[in-house]
Amino acid sequence: MRRLYYELFESIRIAFAQIRANTLRSALTALGVIIGIVAVTLMGTAIKGIDAGVDRSFSGFGDDILYVTKWPWRDVEDWWNFRNRRPISFDYARQINEWIASNPGGPLKLAVPTANRGTTIIRGEFRLNNIWTLGTSADYARITRSDLKEGRFFSDFEAQSGRNVAVVGFDVADALFPGESALGKTIRIRDQNFQVLGVAARQGSFLGLFSWDSMVAMPLTTYRRYFRVGENGEIRVQVDTTQMSAARDELRGLMRRIRQLRPEERDDFELNEQGTIRAQLDPIKNGIFLAGLAITSLALFVGAIGIMNITYVSVKERTKEIGTRKALGARRRTILLQFLVEATSICVAGGAVGLALTAGATRAMEVVAPSFPLVFSGSLVLVALGASMAVGIASGFLPALQASKLDPVVALRYE
């Protein structure tokens, strides 16, 4: 074991000496590995970034919410079957809450009615178009995970009495009140003045997904006074995430009872959750993965061929040296280890350069496109270095094996 340790240490020393002696050749040889590692790490950061971006966009809405809606959150071909469904009544929230109160300890916790649509928000000379405007009850503050930067959410009294009050997102407040606080100020919606009670903390958005940053919330009673409520009404039900399956079944049965559906009738409502939207993003992640895998495989294959070729050249150049070492008693294992370590060292060095380039590209992307998160994690570093080492071992083994089998007499006579 001690002899193997010394052989390995000596092989590493010789490998780095050869790389320093042939710096340009080693750099060109490692180019394919560098490109492959950049591809695989960028692919990994993009996929992890998509997951992180979706989590960030949904963080304010909670992953413990089931949405009772008329339409499903997916593409449907038989749209005519959904078009004729009855609208979702806001009174369903009251009936669900009564059921929750009479059945404590169940998987359902709280039901909140909501309606939303895009509208124009005005303050003086500032104008924002198509801002997501939400009408809801005061209980909405209990199911959302978004914090307020300043101010408060509207109270139950303000909601019941239909006051013209609103809570605005961070970007809305920043655009309408640049350089000043929006708290207590007035904005105009549908030619009506609304007092700003609170400003949500910055949440961030991703791929156009809804975010608290670009929305306005007002009491549902007020919303219904100024907006026509059509098919965009919904009920958001907070559930126990440890009993998600039971919660879906209980809510479905409760909604069928509320809507008085007979056993043979199909559901005329939809239970949606965030997982539906997450599933729709899977094709994007799969496309990035397949494209990255193809580029990575091609680049690493080209890099492996280059390293194998240059290792064969190195064996030919040092044939006399190999013969001398074997004549002095060097084992086949020692010669094989020497060239294998040299090939692996070039690959690992290329992997390290690739990681550095990826880190730089990630930082640049954060500056150019801050809304697209890239997650450069430690696991990607381990995968990249592991792939580099595997390519080095695979590409350097045959040349190293050939060097270890050289006859010392023939090697010493080689010109």
Contacts in CASP RR format, 6 or more apart in sequence:
PFRMAT RR
TARGET T0000
AUTHOR 0000-0000-0000
METHOD contacts of the structure
MODEL  1
MRRLYYELFESIRIAFAQIRANTLRSALTALGVIIGIVAVTLMGTAIKGI
DAGVDRSFSGFGDDILYVTKWPWRDVEDWWNFRNRRPISFDYARQINEWI
ASNPGGPLKLAVPTANRGTTIIRGEFRLNNIWTLGTSADYARITRSDLKE
GRFFSDFEAQSGRNVAVVGFDVADALFPGESALGKTIRIRDQNFQVLGVA
ARQGSFLGLFSWDSMVAMPLTTYRRYFRVGENGEIRVQVDTTQMSAARDE
LRGLMRRIRQLRPEERDDFELNEQGTIRAQLDPIKNGIFLAGLAITSLAL
FVGAIGIMNITYVSVKERTKEIGTRKALGARRRTILLQFLVEATSICVAG
GAVGLALTAGATRAMEVVAPSFPLVFSGSLVLVALGASMAVGIASGFLPA
LQASKLDPVVALRYE
7 333 0 8 1.000
7 334 0 8 1.000
7 337 0 8 1.000
8 337 0 8 1.000
8 341 0 8 1.000
10 338 0 8 1.000
11 334 0 8 1.000
11 337 0 8 1.000
11 338 0 8 1.000
11 340 0 8 1.000
11 341 0 8 1.000
11 342 0 8 1.000
12 341 0 8 1.000
12 345 0 8 1.000
14 338 0 8 1.000
14 341 0 8 1.000
14 342 0 8 1.000
15 338 0 8 1.000
15 341 0 8 1.000
15 342 0 8 1.000
15 345 0 8 1.000
16 345 0 8 1.000
18 26 0 8 1.000
18 314 0 8 1.000
18 342 0 8 1.000
19 26 0 8 1.000
19 342 0 8 1.000
19 345 0 8 1.000
19 346 0 8 1.000
19 349 0 8 1.000
25 310 0 8 1.000
26 310 0 8 1.000
26 346 0 8 1.000
26 349 0 8 1.000
29 303 0 8 1.000
29 306 0 8 1.000
29 307 0 8 1.000
29 310 0 8 1.000
29 346 0 8 1.000
30 303 0 8 1.000
30 307 0 8 1.000
30 346 0 8 1.000
30 347 0 8 1.000
30 349 0 8 1.000
30 350 0 8 1.000
30 351 0 8 1.000
30 353 0 8 1.000
31 303 0 8 1.000
32 299 0 8 1.000
32 300 0 8 1.000
32 302 0 8 1.000
32 303 0 8 1.000
32 306 0 8 1.000
33 299 0 8 1.000
33 300 0 8 1.000
33 303 0 8 1.000
33 304 0 8 1.000
33 307 0 8 1.000
33 346 0 8 1.000
33 347 0 8 1.000
33 350 0 8 1.000
33 351 0 8 1.000
33 388 0 8 1.000
33 391 0 8 1.000
34 350 0 8 1.000
34 351 0 8 1.000
34 353 0 8 1.000
34 354 0 8 1.000
34 357 0 8 1.000
35 295 0 8 1.000
35 299 0 8 1.000
36 295 0 8 1.000
36 296 0 8 1.000
36 299 0 8 1.000
36 300 0 8 1.000
36 354 0 8 1.000
37 350 0 8 1.000
37 351 0 8 1.000
37 353 0 8 1.000
37 354 0 8 1.000
37 355 0 8 1.000
37 358 0 8 1.000
37 384 0 8 1.000
37 387 0 8 1.000
37 388 0 8 1.000
38 354 0 8 1.000
38 357 0 8 1.000
38 358 0 8 1.000
38 361 0 8 1.000
39 292 0 8 1.000
39 295 0 8 1.000
39 296 0 8 1.000
39 299 0 8 1.000
40 292 0 8 1.000
40 296 0 8 1.000
40 383 0 8 1.000
40 384 0 8 1.000
40 387 0 8 1.000
41 354 0 8 1.000
41 355 0 8 1.000
41 358 0 8 1.000
41 376 0 8 1.000
41 380 0 8 1.000
41 383 0 8 1.000
41 384 0 8 1.000
42 292 0 8 1.000
42 358 0 8 1.000
42 361 0 8 1.000
43 288 0 8 1.000
43 289 0 8 1.000
43 291 0 8 1.000
43 292 0 8 1.000
43 293 0 8 1.000
43 296 0 8 1.000
44 380 0 8 1.000
45 358 0 8 1.000
45 362 0 8 1.000
45 374 0 8 1.000
45 375 0 8 1.000
45 376 0 8 1.000
45 377 0 8 1.000
45 380 0 8 1.000
46 288 0 8 1.000
46 374 0 8 1.000
47 285 0 8 1.000
47 288 0 8 1.000
47 289 0 8 1.000
48 374 0 8 1.000
48 375 0 8 1.000
48 377 0 8 1.000
48 380 0 8 1.000
49 372 0 8 1.000
49 373 0 8 1.000
49 374 0 8 1.000
49 375 0 8 1.000
50 206 0 8 1.000
50 207 0 8 1.000
50 281 0 8 1.000
50 284 0 8 1.000
50 285 0 8 1.000
50 288 0 8 1.000
51 285 0 8 1.000
51 375 0 8 1.000
52 373 0 8 1.000
52 375 0 8 1.000
53 206 0 8 1.000
53 207 0 8 1.000
53 373 0 8 1.000
54 206 0 8 1.000
54 207 0 8 1.000
54 209 0 8 1.000
54 277 0 8 1.000
54 278 0 8 1.000
54 281 0 8 1.000
56 203 0 8 1.000
56 204 0 8 1.000
56 205 0 8 1.000
56 206 0 8 1.000
56 373 0 8 1.000
57 203 0 8 1.000
57 204 0 8 1.000
57 205 0 8 1.000
57 206 0 8 1.000
57 207 0 8 1.000
57 208 0 8 1.000
57 209 0 8 1.000
57 210 0 8 1.000
57 211 0 8 1.000
58 209 0 8 1.000
58 274 0 8 1.000
58 277 0 8 1.000
59 145 0 8 1.000
59 146 0 8 1.000
59 203 0 8 1.000
60 144 0 8 1.000
60 145 0 8 1.000
60 146 0 8 1.000
60 203 0 8 1.000
60 212 0 8 1.000
61 144 0 8 1.000
61 145 0 8 1.000
61 146 0 8 1.000
61 210 0 8 1.000
61 274 0 8 1.000
62 143 0 8 1.000
62 144 0 8 1.000
62 145 0 8 1.000
62 274 0 8 1.000
63 241 0 8 1.000
63 274 0 8 1.000
64 238 0 8 1.000
64 239 0 8 1.000
64 240 0 8 1.000
64 241 0 8 1.000
65 143 0 8 1.000
65 236 0 8 1.000
65 237 0 8 1.000
65 238 0 8 1.000
65 239 0 8 1.000
65 273 0 8 1.000
65 274 0 8 1.000
66 236 0 8 1.000
66 237 0 8 1.000
66 239 0 8 1.000
66 247 0 8 1.000
66 248 0 8 1.000
66 251 0 8 1.000
66 271 0 8 1.000
66 272 0 8 1.000
66 273 0 8 1.000
67 73 0 8 1.000
67 234 0 8 1.000
67 235 0 8 1.000
67 236 0 8 1.000
67 237 0 8 1.000
67 271 0 8 1.000
67 272 0 8 1.000
67 273 0 8 1.000
68 88 0 8 1.000
68 92 0 8 1.000
68 234 0 8 1.000
68 235 0 8 1.000
68 236 0 8 1.000
68 237 0 8 1.000
68 251 0 8 1.000
68 255 0 8 1.000
68 269 0 8 1.000
68 270 0 8 1.000
68 271 0 8 1.000
69 88 0 8 1.000
69 233 0 8 1.000
69 234 0 8 1.000
69 269 0 8 1.000
69 270 0 8 1.000
69 272 0 8 1.000
70 82 0 8 1.000
70 85 0 8 1.000
70 86 0 8 1.000
70 87 0 8 1.000
70 88 0 8 1.000
70 231 0 8 1.000
70 233 0 8 1.000
70 234 0 8 1.000
70 269 0 8 1.000
70 270 0 8 1.000
71 82 0 8 1.000
71 231 0 8 1.000
71 270 0 8 1.000
72 82 0 8 1.000
72 270 0 8 1.000
72 272 0 8 1.000
72 276 0 8 1.000
73 270 0 8 1.000
73 272 0 8 1.000
73 276 0 8 1.000
73 277 0 8 1.000
74 276 0 8 1.000
74 280 0 8 1.000
76 82 0 8 1.000
82 270 0 8 1.000
85 268 0 8 1.000
85 269 0 8 1.000
86 259 0 8 1.000
86 268 0 8 1.000
87 229 0 8 1.000
87 230 0 8 1.000
87 231 0 8 1.000
87 233 0 8 1.000
88 233 0 8 1.000
88 234 0 8 1.000
88 235 0 8 1.000
88 269 0 8 1.000
90 113 0 8 1.000
90 115 0 8 1.000
90 220 0 8 1.000
90 229 0 8 1.000
90 233 0 8 1.000
90 235 0 8 1.000
92 111 0 8 1.000
92 113 0 8 1.000
92 235 0 8 1.000
92 255 0 8 1.000
92 258 0 8 1.000
93 111 0 8 1.000
93 112 0 8 1.000
93 113 0 8 1.000
93 137 0 8 1.000
93 235 0 8 1.000
94 111 0 8 1.000
95 258 0 8 1.000
96 108 0 8 1.000
96 111 0 8 1.000
96 235 0 8 1.000
96 237 0 8 1.000
96 251 0 8 1.000
96 254 0 8 1.000
96 258 0 8 1.000
97 110 0 8 1.000
97 111 0 8 1.000
99 108 0 8 1.000
99 254 0 8 1.000
100 106 0 8 1.000
100 108 0 8 1.000
100 109 0 8 1.000
100 110 0 8 1.000
100 111 0 8 1.000
106 240 0 8 1.000
106 243 0 8 1.000
106 250 0 8 1.000
107 239 0 8 1.000
107 240 0 8 1.000
107 243 0 8 1.000
107 244 0 8 1.000
107 246 0 8 1.000
107 247 0 8 1.000
107 250 0 8 1.000
108 237 0 8 1.000
108 238 0 8 1.000
108 239 0 8 1.000
108 240 0 8 1.000
108 247 0 8 1.000
108 250 0 8 1.000
108 251 0 8 1.000
108 254 0 8 1.000
109 237 0 8 1.000
109 238 0 8 1.000
109 239 0 8 1.000
109 240 0 8 1.000
110 139 0 8 1.000
110 142 0 8 1.000
110 143 0 8 1.000
110 237 0 8 1.000
110 238 0 8 1.000
111 235 0 8 1.000
111 236 0 8 1.000
111 237 0 8 1.000
111 238 0 8 1.000
112 136 0 8 1.000
112 137 0 8 1.000
112 139 0 8 1.000
112 140 0 8 1.000
112 142 0 8 1.000
112 143 0 8 1.000
112 235 0 8 1.000
112 236 0 8 1.000
112 237 0 8 1.000
112 238 0 8 1.000
113 136 0 8 1.000
113 137 0 8 1.000
113 220 0 8 1.000
113 233 0 8 1.000
113 234 0 8 1.000
113 235 0 8 1.000
113 236 0 8 1.000
114 134 0 8 1.000
114 135 0 8 1.000
114 136 0 8 1.000
114 140 0 8 1.000
114 220 0 8 1.000
114 233 0 8 1.000
114 234 0 8 1.000
114 235 0 8 1.000
114 236 0 8 1.000
115 134 0 8 1.000
115 135 0 8 1.000
115 136 0 8 1.000
115 220 0 8 1.000
115 223 0 8 1.000
115 224 0 8 1.000
115 227 0 8 1.000
115 229 0 8 1.000
115 230 0 8 1.000
115 232 0 8 1.000
115 233 0 8 1.000
115 234 0 8 1.000
116 132 0 8 1.000
116 133 0 8 1.000
116 134 0 8 1.000
116 135 0 8 1.000
116 232 0 8 1.000
116 233 0 8 1.000
117 132 0 8 1.000
117 133 0 8 1.000
117 227 0 8 1.000
117 232 0 8 1.000
118 130 0 8 1.000
118 131 0 8 1.000
118 132 0 8 1.000
118 133 0 8 1.000
119 130 0 8 1.000
119 131 0 8 1.000
119 133 0 8 1.000
119 189 0 8 1.000
119 190 0 8 1.000
119 227 0 8 1.000
120 127 0 8 1.000
120 128 0 8 1.000
120 129 0 8 1.000
120 130 0 8 1.000
120 131 0 8 1.000
120 189 0 8 1.000
121 127 0 8 1.000
121 128 0 8 1.000
121 131 0 8 1.000
121 133 0 8 1.000
121 168 0 8 1.000
121 172 0 8 1.000
121 176 0 8 1.000
121 187 0 8 1.000
121 188 0 8 1.000
121 189 0 8 1.000
121 216 0 8 1.000
122 128 0 8 1.000
122 187 0 8 1.000
122 188 0 8 1.000
122 189 0 8 1.000
123 176 0 8 1.000
123 177 0 8 1.000
123 185 0 8 1.000
123 186 0 8 1.000
123 187 0 8 1.000
123 188 0 8 1.000
124 188 0 8 1.000
126 175 0 8 1.000
126 176 0 8 1.000
128 172 0 8 1.000
128 175 0 8 1.000
128 176 0 8 1.000
131 172 0 8 1.000
131 214 0 8 1.000
131 215 0 8 1.000
131 216 0 8 1.000
132 210 0 8 1.000
132 214 0 8 1.000
132 215 0 8 1.000
132 216 0 8 1.000
133 189 0 8 1.000
133 215 0 8 1.000
133 216 0 8 1.000
133 217 0 8 1.000
133 218 0 8 1.000
133 223 0 8 1.000
133 227 0 8 1.000
134 140 0 8 1.000
134 215 0 8 1.000
134 216 0 8 1.000
134 217 0 8 1.000
134 218 0 8 1.000
134 223 0 8 1.000
135 217 0 8 1.000
135 218 0 8 1.000
135 219 0 8 1.000
135 220 0 8 1.000
135 222 0 8 1.000
135 223 0 8 1.000
136 217 0 8 1.000
136 219 0 8 1.000
136 220 0 8 1.000
136 223 0 8 1.000
137 156 0 8 1.000
137 159 0 8 1.000
137 219 0 8 1.000
137 220 0 8 1.000
138 153 0 8 1.000
138 154 0 8 1.000
138 155 0 8 1.000
138 156 0 8 1.000
138 158 0 8 1.000
138 159 0 8 1.000
138 219 0 8 1.000
139 156 0 8 1.000
140 153 0 8 1.000
140 217 0 8 1.000
140 236 0 8 1.000
141 153 0 8 1.000
142 238 0 8 1.000
143 236 0 8 1.000
143 238 0 8 1.000
144 212 0 8 1.000
146 200 0 8 1.000
146 201 0 8 1.000
146 203 0 8 1.000
146 212 0 8 1.000
147 200 0 8 1.000
147 201 0 8 1.000
148 167 0 8 1.000
148 198 0 8 1.000
148 199 0 8 1.000
148 200 0 8 1.000
148 201 0 8 1.000
149 170 0 8 1.000
149 198 0 8 1.000
149 199 0 8 1.000
149 200 0 8 1.000
149 201 0 8 1.000
149 202 0 8 1.000
150 181 0 8 1.000
150 183 0 8 1.000
150 198 0 8 1.000
150 199 0 8 1.000
151 183 0 8 1.000
151 197 0 8 1.000
151 198 0 8 1.000
151 199 0 8 1.000
152 197 0 8 1.000
152 198 0 8 1.000
153 167 0 8 1.000
153 197 0 8 1.000
153 198 0 8 1.000
153 217 0 8 1.000
154 163 0 8 1.000
154 165 0 8 1.000
154 166 0 8 1.000
154 167 0 8 1.000
154 197 0 8 1.000
154 217 0 8 1.000
154 218 0 8 1.000
154 219 0 8 1.000
158 165 0 8 1.000
158 219 0 8 1.000
159 219 0 8 1.000
159 220 0 8 1.000
159 221 0 8 1.000
160 219 0 8 1.000
160 221 0 8 1.000
161 221 0 8 1.000
162 219 0 8 1.000
162 221 0 8 1.000
162 222 0 8 1.000
162 225 0 8 1.000
163 195 0 8 1.000
163 219 0 8 1.000
163 222 0 8 1.000
164 192 0 8 1.000
164 193 0 8 1.000
164 194 0 8 1.000
164 195 0 8 1.000
164 218 0 8 1.000
164 222 0 8 1.000
165 194 0 8 1.000
165 195 0 8 1.000
165 196 0 8 1.000
165 197 0 8 1.000
165 218 0 8 1.000
165 219 0 8 1.000
165 222 0 8 1.000
166 187 0 8 1.000
166 189 0 8 1.000
166 194 0 8 1.000
166 195 0 8 1.000
166 196 0 8 1.000
166 197 0 8 1.000
166 216 0 8 1.000
166 217 0 8 1.000
166 218 0 8 1.000
167 196 0 8 1.000
167 197 0 8 1.000
167 198 0 8 1.000
167 199 0 8 1.000
167 200 0 8 1.000
167 216 0 8 1.000
167 217 0 8 1.000
167 218 0 8 1.000
168 176 0 8 1.000
168 182 0 8 1.000
168 187 0 8 1.000
168 196 0 8 1.000
168 198 0 8 1.000
168 199 0 8 1.000
168 200 0 8 1.000
168 215 0 8 1.000
168 216 0 8 1.000
168 217 0 8 1.000
169 199 0 8 1.000
169 200 0 8 1.000
169 212 0 8 1.000
169 213 0 8 1.000
169 214 0 8 1.000
169 215 0 8 1.000
169 216 0 8 1.000
170 199 0 8 1.000
170 200 0 8 1.000
170 201 0 8 1.000
170 202 0 8 1.000
170 203 0 8 1.000
170 212 0 8 1.000
170 213 0 8 1.000
171 202 0 8 1.000
171 213 0 8 1.000
171 214 0 8 1.000
172 213 0 8 1.000
172 214 0 8 1.000
172 215 0 8 1.000
172 216 0 8 1.000
173 182 0 8 1.000
173 196 0 8 1.000
173 199 0 8 1.000
176 182 0 8 1.000
176 187 0 8 1.000
177 185 0 8 1.000
181 199 0 8 1.000
182 196 0 8 1.000
182 198 0 8 1.000
182 199 0 8 1.000
183 196 0 8 1.000
183 197 0 8 1.000
183 198 0 8 1.000
183 199 0 8 1.000
184 195 0 8 1.000
184 196 0 8 1.000
184 197 0 8 1.000
185 195 0 8 1.000
185 196 0 8 1.000
186 193 0 8 1.000
186 194 0 8 1.000
186 195 0 8 1.000
186 196 0 8 1.000
187 193 0 8 1.000
187 194 0 8 1.000
187 196 0 8 1.000
187 216 0 8 1.000
188 194 0 8 1.000
189 216 0 8 1.000
189 218 0 8 1.000
189 226 0 8 1.000
190 226 0 8 1.000
190 227 0 8 1.000
192 226 0 8 1.000
194 218 0 8 1.000
200 212 0 8 1.000
200 213 0 8 1.000
202 213 0 8 1.000
203 211 0 8 1.000
203 212 0 8 1.000
203 213 0 8 1.000
204 211 0 8 1.000
204 213 0 8 1.000
204 371 0 8 1.000
205 211 0 8 1.000
205 213 0 8 1.000
205 214 0 8 1.000
205 371 0 8 1.000
206 371 0 8 1.000
206 372 0 8 1.000
206 373 0 8 1.000
207 281 0 8 1.000
209 277 0 8 1.000
223 229 0 8 1.000
237 247 0 8 1.000
237 251 0 8 1.000
239 247 0 8 1.000
239 248 0 8 1.000
239 251 0 8 1.000
240 247 0 8 1.000
248 271 0 8 1.000
251 271 0 8 1.000
252 267 0 8 1.000
252 271 0 8 1.000
255 267 0 8 1.000
255 269 0 8 1.000
255 271 0 8 1.000
256 267 0 8 1.000
259 268 0 8 1.000
259 269 0 8 1.000
261 267 0 8 1.000
261 268 0 8 1.000
300 387 0 8 1.000
300 391 0 8 1.000
303 391 0 8 1.000
303 395 0 8 1.000
304 391 0 8 1.000
304 392 0 8 1.000
304 394 0 8 1.000
304 395 0 8 1.000
305 395 0 8 1.000
306 395 0 8 1.000
307 343 0 8 1.000
307 346 0 8 1.000
307 347 0 8 1.000
307 391 0 8 1.000
307 392 0 8 1.000
307 395 0 8 1.000
307 396 0 8 1.000
308 343 0 8 1.000
308 395 0 8 1.000
308 396 0 8 1.000
308 398 0 8 1.000
308 399 0 8 1.000
310 346 0 8 1.000
311 339 0 8 1.000
311 342 0 8 1.000
311 343 0 8 1.000
311 395 0 8 1.000
311 396 0 8 1.000
311 399 0 8 1.000
311 400 0 8 1.000
312 399 0 8 1.000
312 402 0 8 1.000
314 339 0 8 1.000
314 342 0 8 1.000
314 399 0 8 1.000
315 322 0 8 1.000
315 339 0 8 1.000
315 399 0 8 1.000
315 400 0 8 1.000
315 402 0 8 1.000
315 403 0 8 1.000
319 406 0 8 1.000
319 411 0 8 1.000
319 414 0 8 1.000
320 411 0 8 1.000
320 412 0 8 1.000
320 414 0 8 1.000
322 335 0 8 1.000
322 403 0 8 1.000
322 406 0 8 1.000
322 408 0 8 1.000
322 411 0 8 1.000
323 406 0 8 1.000
323 408 0 8 1.000
323 411 0 8 1.000
323 412 0 8 1.000
324 408 0 8 1.000
324 412 0 8 1.000
325 334 0 8 1.000
325 335 0 8 1.000
326 335 0 8 1.000
326 406 0 8 1.000
326 408 0 8 1.000
326 411 0 8 1.000
327 408 0 8 1.000
327 412 0 8 1.000
332 404 0 8 1.000
332 405 0 8 1.000
333 404 0 8 1.000
335 400 0 8 1.000
335 403 0 8 1.000
335 404 0 8 1.000
335 406 0 8 1.000
336 400 0 8 1.000
336 401 0 8 1.000
336 403 0 8 1.000
336 404 0 8 1.000
337 400 0 8 1.000
338 400 0 8 1.000
338 403 0 8 1.000
339 396 0 8 1.000
339 399 0 8 1.000
339 400 0 8 1.000
339 403 0 8 1.000
339 404 0 8 1.000
340 393 0 8 1.000
340 396 0 8 1.000
340 397 0 8 1.000
340 400 0 8 1.000
343 392 0 8 1.000
343 393 0 8 1.000
343 395 0 8 1.000
343 396 0 8 1.000
343 399 0 8 1.000
343 400 0 8 1.000
344 389 0 8 1.000
344 392 0 8 1.000
344 393 0 8 1.000
344 396 0 8 1.000
346 392 0 8 1.000
347 388 0 8 1.000
347 389 0 8 1.000
347 391 0 8 1.000
347 392 0 8 1.000
347 395 0 8 1.000
348 385 0 8 1.000
348 388 0 8 1.000
348 389 0 8 1.000
348 392 0 8 1.000
350 388 0 8 1.000
351 384 0 8 1.000
351 385 0 8 1.000
351 388 0 8 1.000
352 385 0 8 1.000
352 388 0 8 1.000
354 384 0 8 1.000
355 381 0 8 1.000
355 384 0 8 1.000
355 385 0 8 1.000
358 376 0 8 1.000
358 380 0 8 1.000
358 384 0 8 1.000
359 376 0 8 1.000
362 374 0 8 1.000
362 376 0 8 1.000
365 372 0 8 1.000
365 374 0 8 1.000
366 374 0 8 1.000
END
